[in-house]
């Protein structure tokens, strides 16, 4: 754990592993999703807009290689990054024929200073042949598989219109882990119907499953989504800023200190975010979390019990 953070920050792990500043570059490879193309549904998850969850700002008019080259310029200028991870973020990045995936992921690694890949997907889109390929790819490069767990409660997954259950996540994690693939689980905090205790219990679930990383997101409302319609009807309460920061601290205290923290908050971008608007001030929220942990005298894993 870094001396400057009270949690096991992914950015520090990248610096340790590669010896330099490493930044993720989000790319859109033109994938879709079974929750949109009619295989499971056509409306998508309630939080997902027309370009895939969390994929705002990506230059979709460019090839993957051109997106990476374009992104490198931004990351060098903005963060003085020296190396990069190709982040296949938009939609479901394992929902395609295997040969197409192989071409896309392998081509990203031909770009100078791209030293690894991050592949975001759903737990129900990981057949064995895909996991076999990702296992082989992970032996050639630095690889993370980001898994949209979102919640461990089937009632919440139904609310989100995920069209998969928690058992699908448990199964996907196990089959990836036996192939030595690093798993980063996505968790949404603030889903209606989940109590504070419900949300904190998900830290214990991540510990039990032995995931290598986690991304925490607050539930936020984007324009053009089913969630926006619910929010405007008054059906979806939003967490307040201070409540969210305190909840994250409680979550971190229960989390295995070995788990890498890839993200502690997220937003949808100025153009598309409906609520909560406080989430746009990302660094303010991160500072609140840092200050709260410092004030408490605690850190990630402070209340962790391996037996839970």
C-alpha positions as a Markdown table, in Angstrom:
| # | Residue | x | y | z |
|---|---|---|---|---|
| 1 | Unk | 0.0 | 0.0 | 0.0 |
| 2 | Unk | 1.4 | 3.4 | -1.0 |
| 3 | Unk | 2.4 | 5.8 | 1.7 |
| 4 | Unk | 0.3 | 8.5 | 0.0 |
| 5 | Unk | -2.9 | 6.5 | 0.0 |
| 6 | Unk | -4.8 | 4.5 | 2.6 |
| 7 | Unk | -5.9 | 2.0 | 0.0 |
| 8 | Unk | -4.2 | -0.3 | -2.5 |
| 9 | Unk | -4.3 | 2.0 | -5.6 |
| 10 | Unk | -4.1 | 0.5 | -9.0 |
| 11 | Unk | -2.1 | 3.5 | -10.3 |
| 12 | Unk | 0.7 | 2.7 | -7.8 |
| 13 | Unk | 0.7 | -0.9 | -8.8 |
| 14 | Unk | 1.2 | 0.1 | -12.4 |
| 15 | Unk | 4.1 | 2.3 | -11.4 |
| 16 | Unk | 5.6 | -0.5 | -9.4 |
| 17 | Unk | 5.1 | -3.1 | -12.2 |
| 18 | Unk | 6.2 | -1.0 | -15.2 |
| 19 | Unk | 8.5 | 1.5 | -13.5 |
| 20 | Unk | 6.9 | 4.5 | -15.1 |
| 21 | Unk | 3.6 | 6.4 | -15.4 |
| 22 | Unk | 1.0 | 4.2 | -17.2 |
| 23 | Unk | -2.4 | 5.4 | -18.3 |
| 24 | Unk | -5.5 | 3.6 | -19.7 |
| 25 | Unk | -6.7 | 4.7 | -23.1 |
| 26 | Unk | -10.4 | 3.9 | -23.7 |
| 27 | Unk | -11.2 | 2.6 | -27.2 |
| 28 | Unk | -14.4 | 1.6 | -28.9 |
| 29 | Unk | -14.0 | -1.5 | -31.1 |
| 30 | Unk | -17.6 | -1.6 | -32.3 |
| 31 | Unk | -18.8 | -4.3 | -30.0 |
| 32 | Unk | -22.5 | -4.6 | -29.1 |
| 33 | Unk | -24.3 | -6.4 | -26.2 |
| 34 | Unk | -26.7 | -9.3 | -25.9 |
| 35 | Unk | -28.9 | -7.0 | -23.9 |
| 36 | Unk | -29.2 | -4.7 | -26.9 |
| 37 | Unk | -29.1 | -6.7 | -30.0 |
| 38 | Unk | -32.1 | -8.9 | -29.2 |
| 39 | Unk | -30.3 | -11.9 | -27.9 |
| 40 | Unk | -31.5 | -11.1 | -24.4 |
| 41 | Unk | -33.3 | -7.8 | -24.8 |
| 42 | Unk | -33.2 | -4.6 | -26.9 |
| 43 | Unk | -33.3 | -1.9 | -24.3 |
| 44 | Unk | -30.0 | -2.5 | -22.5 |
| 45 | Unk | -29.3 | -2.0 | -18.8 |
| 46 | Unk | -31.2 | 0.9 | -17.3 |
| 47 | Unk | -28.0 | 2.9 | -16.8 |
| 48 | Unk | -26.6 | 2.4 | -20.3 |
| 49 | Unk | -26.9 | 5.1 | -22.9 |
| 50 | Unk | -26.5 | 4.9 | -26.7 |
| 51 | Unk | -22.7 | 4.5 | -26.7 |
| 52 | Unk | -22.2 | 1.9 | -23.9 |
| 53 | Unk | -21.8 | 2.6 | -20.2 |
| 54 | Unk | -18.8 | 4.7 | -19.2 |
| 55 | Unk | -17.6 | 5.2 | -22.8 |
| 56 | Unk | -18.2 | 8.9 | -23.3 |
| 57 | Unk | -15.5 | 10.9 | -25.1 |
| 58 | Unk | -14.2 | 8.0 | -27.3 |
| 59 | Unk | -13.5 | 8.8 | -31.0 |
| 60 | Unk | -15.7 | 6.1 | -32.6 |
| 61 | Unk | -14.9 | 7.4 | -36.1 |
| 62 | Unk | -11.3 | 6.1 | -35.8 |
| 63 | Unk | -9.9 | 2.6 | -36.0 |
| 64 | Unk | -8.7 | 1.0 | -32.7 |
| 65 | Unk | -5.1 | 1.7 | -33.6 |
| 66 | Unk | -5.9 | 5.4 | -34.5 |
| 67 | Unk | -7.9 | 5.8 | -31.3 |
| 68 | Unk | -4.9 | 4.6 | -29.3 |
| 69 | Unk | -2.5 | 6.9 | -31.2 |
| 70 | Unk | -4.9 | 9.8 | -30.6 |
| 71 | Unk | -5.3 | 8.8 | -26.9 |
| 72 | Unk | -1.5 | 8.6 | -26.4 |
| 73 | Unk | -1.1 | 12.2 | -27.4 |
| 74 | Unk | -3.7 | 13.3 | -24.8 |
| 75 | Unk | -2.3 | 11.1 | -22.0 |
| 76 | Unk | 1.3 | 12.3 | -22.7 |
| 77 | Unk | 0.2 | 15.9 | -22.7 |
| 78 | Unk | -2.2 | 15.7 | -19.7 |
| 79 | Unk | -0.5 | 13.2 | -17.4 |
| 80 | Unk | 3.1 | 12.8 | -18.8 |
| 81 | Unk | 2.4 | 9.1 | -19.3 |
| 82 | Unk | 5.1 | 6.9 | -20.8 |
| 83 | Unk | 3.2 | 3.7 | -21.4 |
| 84 | Unk | -0.4 | 2.7 | -22.0 |
| 85 | Unk | -3.0 | 0.1 | -21.5 |
| 86 | Unk | -5.6 | -0.4 | -24.3 |
| 87 | Unk | -9.0 | -0.3 | -22.5 |
| 88 | Unk | -11.7 | -2.0 | -24.4 |
| 89 | Unk | -14.5 | -0.3 | -22.5 |
| 90 | Unk | -17.6 | 0.2 | -24.6 |
| 91 | Unk | -20.4 | -2.3 | -24.4 |
| 92 | Unk | -19.4 | -6.0 | -24.1 |
| 93 | Unk | -15.9 | -6.6 | -25.4 |
| 94 | Unk | -16.1 | -10.4 | -25.5 |
| 95 | Unk | -19.4 | -10.5 | -27.4 |
| 96 | Unk | -18.1 | -11.3 | -30.8 |
| 97 | Unk | -16.6 | -14.1 | -32.8 |
| 98 | Unk | -13.3 | -15.2 | -31.3 |
| 99 | Unk | -11.3 | -14.4 | -34.4 |
| 100 | Unk | -12.5 | -10.9 | -34.4 |
| 101 | Unk | -11.5 | -10.5 | -30.7 |
| 102 | Unk | -8.1 | -12.0 | -31.5 |
| 103 | Unk | -7.6 | -9.5 | -34.3 |
| 104 | Unk | -8.6 | -6.5 | -32.3 |
| 105 | Unk | -6.8 | -7.2 | -29.1 |
| 106 | Unk | -3.6 | -8.4 | -30.8 |
| 107 | Unk | -3.6 | -5.3 | -33.0 |
| 108 | Unk | -3.8 | -3.0 | -30.0 |
| 109 | Unk | -0.5 | -4.5 | -28.8 |
| 110 | Unk | 1.3 | -3.5 | -32.0 |
| 111 | Unk | 1.0 | 0.2 | -31.1 |
| 112 | Unk | 4.2 | 1.6 | -29.6 |
| 113 | Unk | 4.3 | 1.8 | -25.8 |
| 114 | Unk | 1.0 | -0.1 | -25.4 |
| 115 | Unk | 2.0 | -2.6 | -22.8 |
| 116 | Unk | -1.3 | -4.4 | -22.0 |
| 117 | Unk | -5.0 | -4.6 | -22.4 |
| 118 | Unk | -8.1 | -4.2 | -20.2 |
| 119 | Unk | -11.2 | -6.0 | -21.5 |
| 120 | Unk | -14.6 | -5.1 | -20.0 |
| 121 | Unk | -17.4 | -7.6 | -20.3 |
| 122 | Unk | -20.5 | -9.2 | -18.8 |
| 123 | Unk | -20.2 | -12.5 | -16.8 |
| 124 | Unk | -22.6 | -14.3 | -19.2 |
| 125 | Unk | -20.4 | -13.5 | -22.2 |
| 126 | Unk | -17.3 | -15.6 | -21.4 |
| 127 | Unk | -17.5 | -19.0 | -23.0 |
| 128 | Unk | -14.6 | -21.4 | -22.4 |
| 129 | Unk | -12.9 | -20.8 | -25.8 |
| 130 | Unk | -12.8 | -17.0 | -25.1 |
| 131 | Unk | -11.3 | -17.6 | -21.6 |
| 132 | Unk | -8.8 | -20.0 | -23.1 |
| 133 | Unk | -7.7 | -17.2 | -25.6 |
| 134 | Unk | -7.6 | -14.6 | -22.8 |
| 135 | Unk | -5.5 | -16.9 | -20.7 |
| 136 | Unk | -3.0 | -17.3 | -23.6 |
| 137 | Unk | -3.1 | -13.5 | -24.2 |
| 138 | Unk | -2.4 | -12.9 | -20.5 |
| 139 | Unk | 0.8 | -14.9 | -20.8 |
| 140 | Unk | 2.0 | -12.6 | -23.6 |
| 141 | Unk | 1.0 | -9.3 | -22.1 |
| 142 | Unk | -0.4 | -7.5 | -19.0 |
| 143 | Unk | -4.1 | -8.2 | -19.0 |
| 144 | Unk | -7.1 | -7.5 | -16.8 |
| 145 | Unk | -10.6 | -8.8 | -17.3 |
| 146 | Unk | -13.2 | -6.3 | -16.0 |
| 147 | Unk | -16.4 | -8.0 | -15.0 |
| 148 | Unk | -19.7 | -6.2 | -14.7 |
| 149 | Unk | -20.9 | -7.8 | -11.4 |
| 150 | Unk | -22.7 | -4.5 | -10.4 |
| 151 | Unk | -24.4 | -6.2 | -7.4 |
| 152 | Unk | -24.5 | -9.5 | -5.8 |
| 153 | Unk | -28.3 | -9.3 | -5.3 |
| 154 | Unk | -30.5 | -10.8 | -8.0 |
| 155 | Unk | -33.3 | -8.3 | -7.1 |
| 156 | Unk | -30.9 | -5.5 | -7.9 |
| 157 | Unk | -29.7 | -7.1 | -11.2 |
| 158 | Unk | -33.4 | -7.4 | -12.1 |
| 159 | Unk | -33.9 | -3.7 | -11.4 |
| 160 | Unk | -30.8 | -2.8 | -13.5 |
| 161 | Unk | -32.2 | -5.1 | -16.3 |
| 162 | Unk | -28.9 | -6.9 | -16.5 |
| 163 | Unk | -30.5 | -10.2 | -17.7 |
| 164 | Unk | -28.0 | -12.3 | -15.8 |
| 165 | Unk | -27.9 | -13.5 | -12.2 |
| 166 | Unk | -25.2 | -13.5 | -9.5 |
| 167 | Unk | -24.5 | -17.2 | -10.1 |
| 168 | Unk | -23.3 | -16.2 | -13.6 |
| 169 | Unk | -20.8 | -13.9 | -12.0 |
| 170 | Unk | -19.6 | -16.5 | -9.5 |
| 171 | Unk | -19.2 | -19.0 | -12.3 |
| 172 | Unk | -17.3 | -16.5 | -14.6 |
| 173 | Unk | -14.9 | -15.5 | -11.8 |
| 174 | Unk | -14.1 | -19.2 | -11.0 |
| 175 | Unk | -13.5 | -20.1 | -14.6 |
| 176 | Unk | -11.3 | -17.1 | -15.2 |
| 177 | Unk | -9.3 | -17.6 | -12.0 |
| 178 | Unk | -8.5 | -21.3 | -12.8 |
| 179 | Unk | -6.9 | -19.9 | -16.0 |
| 180 | Unk | -4.9 | -17.3 | -14.0 |
| 181 | Unk | -6.8 | -14.3 | -15.5 |
| 182 | Unk | -6.9 | -11.2 | -13.3 |
| 183 | Unk | -10.4 | -10.2 | -12.5 |
| 184 | Unk | -11.5 | -6.6 | -11.6 |
| 185 | Unk | -15.2 | -6.6 | -10.5 |
| 186 | Unk | -17.4 | -3.6 | -11.1 |
| 187 | Unk | -19.7 | -2.7 | -8.2 |
| 188 | Unk | -22.5 | 0.0 | -8.2 |
| 189 | Unk | -23.3 | 1.6 | -4.9 |
| 190 | Unk | -26.6 | 3.3 | -4.4 |
| 191 | Unk | -29.0 | 0.9 | -6.2 |
| 192 | Unk | -32.6 | 1.5 | -5.0 |
| 193 | Unk | -33.6 | -1.2 | -2.5 |
| 194 | Unk | -30.1 | -1.9 | -1.2 |
| 195 | Unk | -29.5 | -0.9 | 2.4 |
| 196 | Unk | -26.1 | 0.3 | 3.7 |
| 197 | Unk | -25.5 | -3.1 | 5.2 |
| 198 | Unk | -26.4 | -4.8 | 1.8 |
| 199 | Unk | -23.9 | -2.7 | 0.0 |
| 200 | Unk | -21.1 | -3.3 | 2.6 |
| 201 | Unk | -21.8 | -7.0 | 2.5 |
| 202 | Unk | -20.6 | -6.9 | -1.1 |
| 203 | Unk | -17.0 | -6.2 | 0.2 |
| 204 | Unk | -17.2 | -9.5 | 2.0 |
| 205 | Unk | -18.4 | -11.2 | -1.2 |
| 206 | Unk | -15.5 | -9.8 | -3.2 |
| 207 | Unk | -13.2 | -11.1 | -0.4 |
| 208 | Unk | -14.7 | -14.6 | -0.6 |
| 209 | Unk | -14.4 | -14.7 | -4.4 |
| 210 | Unk | -10.8 | -13.7 | -4.3 |
| 211 | Unk | -11.0 | -11.0 | -7.0 |
| 212 | Unk | -7.8 | -9.2 | -7.8 |
| 213 | Unk | -9.3 | -5.7 | -8.3 |
| 214 | Unk | -12.5 | -3.7 | -7.8 |
| 215 | Unk | -14.1 | -0.6 | -9.4 |
| 216 | Unk | -16.6 | 1.2 | -7.3 |
| 217 | Unk | -19.2 | 3.4 | -9.0 |
| 218 | Unk | -22.0 | 5.4 | -7.6 |
| 219 | Unk | -25.4 | 5.0 | -9.3 |
| 220 | Unk | -25.6 | 8.0 | -11.7 |
| 221 | Unk | -28.2 | 9.0 | -14.2 |
| 222 | Unk | -27.3 | 9.6 | -17.9 |
| 223 | Unk | -29.4 | 11.3 | -20.5 |
| 224 | Unk | -31.3 | 9.0 | -22.8 |
| 225 | Unk | -31.4 | 6.0 | -20.4 |
| 226 | Unk | -34.2 | 4.2 | -18.8 |
| 227 | Unk | -32.8 | 5.3 | -15.5 |
| 228 | Unk | -33.3 | 8.9 | -16.5 |
| 229 | Unk | -37.0 | 8.2 | -17.0 |
| 230 | Unk | -37.3 | 6.6 | -13.6 |
| 231 | Unk | -35.3 | 9.4 | -12.0 |
| 232 | Unk | -37.6 | 12.1 | -13.5 |
| 233 | Unk | -40.6 | 10.2 | -12.2 |
| 234 | Unk | -39.1 | 10.4 | -8.7 |
| 235 | Unk | -38.4 | 6.6 | -8.4 |
| 236 | Unk | -34.7 | 6.7 | -8.0 |
| 237 | Unk | -33.1 | 8.5 | -5.0 |
| 238 | Unk | -29.5 | 9.5 | -5.3 |
| 239 | Unk | -26.8 | 9.2 | -2.7 |
| 240 | Unk | -25.4 | 12.5 | -1.4 |
| 241 | Unk | -21.8 | 13.4 | -1.8 |
| 242 | Unk | -20.8 | 13.0 | 1.9 |
| 243 | Unk | -22.9 | 9.9 | 2.3 |
| 244 | Unk | -21.2 | 8.3 | -0.7 |
| 245 | Unk | -17.7 | 9.2 | 0.6 |
| 246 | Unk | -18.5 | 7.7 | 4.0 |
| 247 | Unk | -19.9 | 4.6 | 2.4 |
| 248 | Unk | -16.8 | 4.1 | 0.3 |
| 249 | Unk | -14.6 | 4.4 | 3.4 |
| 250 | Unk | -16.7 | 1.8 | 5.2 |
| 251 | Unk | -16.4 | -0.5 | 2.1 |
| 252 | Unk | -12.7 | -0.1 | 1.9 |
| 253 | Unk | -12.2 | -0.9 | 5.6 |
| 254 | Unk | -13.9 | -4.3 | 5.1 |
| 255 | Unk | -12.1 | -5.1 | 1.9 |
| 256 | Unk | -9.1 | -7.4 | 1.7 |
| 257 | Unk | -6.1 | -5.1 | 1.6 |
| 258 | Unk | -4.6 | -7.2 | -1.3 |
| 259 | Unk | -7.4 | -6.2 | -3.7 |
| 260 | Unk | -6.3 | -3.4 | -6.0 |
| 261 | Unk | -8.6 | -0.4 | -6.2 |
| 262 | Unk | -9.0 | 0.6 | -9.8 |
| 263 | Unk | -11.6 | 3.3 | -9.2 |
| 264 | Unk | -13.5 | 4.8 | -6.3 |
| 265 | Unk | -16.0 | 7.0 | -8.1 |
| 266 | Unk | -17.2 | 7.7 | -11.6 |
| 267 | Unk | -19.3 | 10.2 | -13.6 |
| 268 | Unk | -20.8 | 10.4 | -17.0 |
| 269 | Unk | -19.2 | 13.5 | -18.3 |
| 270 | Unk | -20.6 | 17.1 | -18.3 |
| 271 | Unk | -22.6 | 16.7 | -21.5 |
| 272 | Unk | -24.6 | 13.6 | -20.5 |
| 273 | Unk | -24.9 | 13.5 | -16.8 |
| 274 | Unk | -28.3 | 14.2 | -15.3 |
| 275 | Unk | -27.6 | 13.4 | -11.6 |
| 276 | Unk | -26.0 | 13.6 | -9.2 |
| 277 | Unk | -24.1 | 16.6 | -10.4 |
| 278 | Unk | -21.7 | 16.6 | -7.5 |
| 279 | Unk | -20.1 | 13.5 | -9.0 |
| 280 | Unk | -18.5 | 15.7 | -11.7 |
| 281 | Unk | -16.1 | 16.9 | -9.0 |
| 282 | Unk | -14.1 | 13.7 | -9.0 |
| 283 | Unk | -11.0 | 14.9 | -7.3 |
| 284 | Unk | -13.0 | 16.6 | -4.6 |
| 285 | Unk | -14.7 | 13.3 | -3.8 |
| 286 | Unk | -11.4 | 11.4 | -3.8 |
| 287 | Unk | -10.0 | 14.0 | -1.4 |
| 288 | Unk | -13.0 | 13.6 | 0.9 |
| 289 | Unk | -12.4 | 9.8 | 1.0 |
| 290 | Unk | -8.7 | 10.3 | 1.7 |
| 291 | Unk | -9.4 | 12.8 | 4.4 |
| 292 | Unk | -12.1 | 10.6 | 6.1 |
| 293 | Unk | -9.8 | 7.6 | 6.2 |
| 294 | Unk | -7.0 | 9.8 | 7.7 |
| 295 | Unk | -9.4 | 11.3 | 10.2 |
| 296 | Unk | -10.6 | 7.8 | 11.2 |
| 297 | Unk | -7.1 | 6.5 | 11.4 |
| 298 | Unk | -8.1 | 3.5 | 9.3 |
| 299 | Unk | -7.3 | 2.1 | 5.8 |
| 300 | Unk | -8.3 | -0.6 | 3.4 |
| 301 | Unk | -8.6 | -3.9 | 5.2 |
| 302 | Unk | -8.8 | -2.2 | 8.7 |
| 303 | Unk | -11.9 | -4.4 | 9.5 |
| 304 | Unk | -11.1 | -7.2 | 7.1 |
| 305 | Unk | -11.5 | -10.7 | 8.5 |
| 306 | Unk | -10.3 | -13.6 | 6.3 |
| 307 | Unk | -13.0 | -15.8 | 8.0 |
| 308 | Unk | -15.9 | -13.7 | 6.8 |
